[in-house]
């Protein structure tokens, strides 16, 4: 289950102001919670602003990579 903070930033991804969406994406990236991946994918696929789409793609990739790295290191222990 996603934390309240992650949920808050996911809600901000729907804001009409692109700068608010960009800040939300950055916060989700910093939090690194994989529960945000689906929402970031939707932004990447549907946001009208190309900069917001690129930021969502980068954040999603970073979170995904961190998740995979963590899983790999846990398996090798």
Kinemage of the C-alpha trace (Angstrom):
@kinemage 1
@onewidth
@group {chain A} dominant
@subgroup {mainchain}
@vectorlist {calphas} color= white
{ca unk a 1} P 0.000 0.000 0.000
{ca unk a 2} L 1.322 3.405 -0.959
{ca unk a 3} L 2.111 5.915 1.731
{ca unk a 4} L 0.053 9.057 2.116
{ca unk a 5} L 2.942 11.081 0.774
{ca unk a 6} L 3.162 8.989 -2.393
{ca unk a 7} L -0.615 9.198 -2.837
{ca unk a 8} L -0.485 12.976 -2.387
{ca unk a 9} L 2.098 13.356 -5.144
{ca unk a 10} L 0.235 10.947 -7.416
{ca unk a 11} L -2.842 13.179 -7.049
{ca unk a 12} L -0.716 16.201 -7.991
{ca unk a 13} L 0.111 14.528 -11.321
{ca unk a 14} L -3.395 15.592 -12.446
{ca unk a 15} L -2.873 19.293 -11.707
{ca unk a 16} L -3.525 21.632 -14.629
{ca unk a 17} L -0.213 23.432 -14.020
{ca unk a 18} L 2.733 21.609 -15.647
{ca unk a 19} L 5.154 22.958 -13.026
{ca unk a 20} L 3.110 21.295 -10.276
{ca unk a 21} L 3.152 18.022 -12.223
{ca unk a 22} L 6.932 18.316 -12.678
{ca unk a 23} L 7.442 18.884 -8.943
{ca unk a 24} L 5.239 15.892 -8.147
{ca unk a 25} L 7.233 13.708 -10.546
{ca unk a 26} L 10.493 14.807 -8.946
{ca unk a 27} L 9.159 14.067 -5.453
{ca unk a 28} L 7.981 10.623 -6.553
{ca unk a 29} L 11.407 9.987 -8.062
{ca unk a 30} L 13.098 10.960 -4.802
{ca unk a 31} L 10.736 8.779 -2.774
{ca unk a 32} L 11.491 5.851 -5.081
{ca unk a 33} L 8.290 3.977 -4.244
{ca unk a 34} L 7.409 1.438 -6.962
{ca unk a 35} L 3.694 1.961 -6.298
{ca unk a 36} L 4.072 5.219 -8.263
{ca unk a 37} L 5.147 3.432 -11.457
{ca unk a 38} L 1.644 2.980 -12.854
{ca unk a 39} L 0.759 6.647 -12.345
{ca unk a 40} L 4.049 7.760 -13.894
{ca unk a 41} L 3.403 5.523 -16.880
{ca unk a 42} L 0.008 7.161 -17.394
{ca unk a 43} L 1.621 10.601 -17.312
{ca unk a 44} L 4.266 9.441 -19.784
{ca unk a 45} L 1.605 8.133 -22.166
{ca unk a 46} L -1.011 10.880 -21.824
{ca unk a 47} L 0.337 14.213 -20.568
{ca unk a 48} L 0.009 17.039 -23.119
{ca unk a 49} L 3.367 18.574 -22.097
{ca unk a 50} L 6.394 16.839 -23.672
{ca unk a 51} L 8.721 17.932 -20.837
{ca unk a 52} L 6.380 16.422 -18.259
{ca unk a 53} L 6.217 13.190 -20.274
{ca unk a 54} L 10.023 12.994 -20.435
{ca unk a 55} L 10.340 13.651 -16.699
{ca unk a 56} L 7.776 10.939 -15.941
{ca unk a 57} L 9.681 8.504 -18.145
{ca unk a 58} L 13.000 9.269 -16.440
{ca unk a 59} L 11.486 9.024 -12.962
{ca unk a 60} L 9.727 5.766 -13.775
{ca unk a 61} L 12.895 4.258 -15.205
{ca unk a 62} L 14.915 5.326 -12.170
{ca unk a 63} L 12.385 3.874 -9.715
{ca unk a 64} L 12.143 0.661 -11.754
{ca unk a 65} L 15.932 0.294 -11.905
{ca unk a 66} L 16.280 0.881 -8.145
{ca unk a 67} L 13.586 -1.704 -7.483
{ca unk a 68} L 15.305 -4.289 -9.681
{ca unk a 69} L 18.705 -3.563 -8.116
{ca unk a 70} L 17.263 -3.976 -4.622
{ca unk a 71} L 15.561 -7.235 -5.566
{ca unk a 72} L 18.762 -8.582 -7.123
{ca unk a 73} L 20.877 -7.734 -4.097
{ca unk a 74} L 18.339 -9.353 -1.752
{ca unk a 75} L 18.390 -12.571 -3.791
{ca unk a 76} L 22.185 -12.765 -3.682
{ca unk a 77} L 22.340 -12.436 0.125
